[in-house]
Amino acid sequence: MRPNQLLLRCFAEREDGLWVAHCLDLSLAVQGDSLNEVKHKLDLQIRDYVRDALVGEDREHAAYLLNRKAPLSVWLRYYLVRCLIVKDTLLHAKRPRREKVFSEPLPMQLASC
């Protein structure tokens, strides 16, 4: 397993007064009133999703569930947001962004010997 396979690509943006966060690698999304809230909700959702896929009721479908990607439209939005953030960084823009890109580590538990 490559190290980049242990990180999940995520982004959040403000839409109509709410924050919406997406996990592209698992096709998950949450919404809330603040960036911190959606990051927390998405972290919990990812943990529950992975736990259910690996050891829960959905274990027999783990191969599908852990390889389920977001739709192309969400991926395009993610790359647009990344480009906007890079552009602002290169231009030293001081205005706050309404979008954020972040990575979440894949929740894992070490096996006991």
C-alpha positions, 0 to 999 in steps of 0.5 A: 500500500502506498502512503498516498492511499492512506490519505483521503482527499477532501474539500469544503465550501460555503453554499447558501450560508452553509458549509458542505464538506466532501470526501472524494475517495469515499463519496461522502458529504456532510453539511454544517454551520462552520468549517470546523463543524463539517470537518468534525462531522466528515471525520466521524462519518469517515470513521463509521463508514470505514468501520462498517465496511471492514468489520461491520454489517457491510463487510462483504461489500468492503471492496466496493465501498472502499473504492467508491469515488465521488462523481466527476462533477465533485472531482472537477469542483475539487480541482477548481478549488485547489487551483483557486487556492494555489492562484491566491497563494501565488498572488499573495491574496489576503482575502479569506477563501470560501473553499478549503482543501484538506486531507483526512487520514484513513482511520485504521487500527493496528492489529494486535499480535 
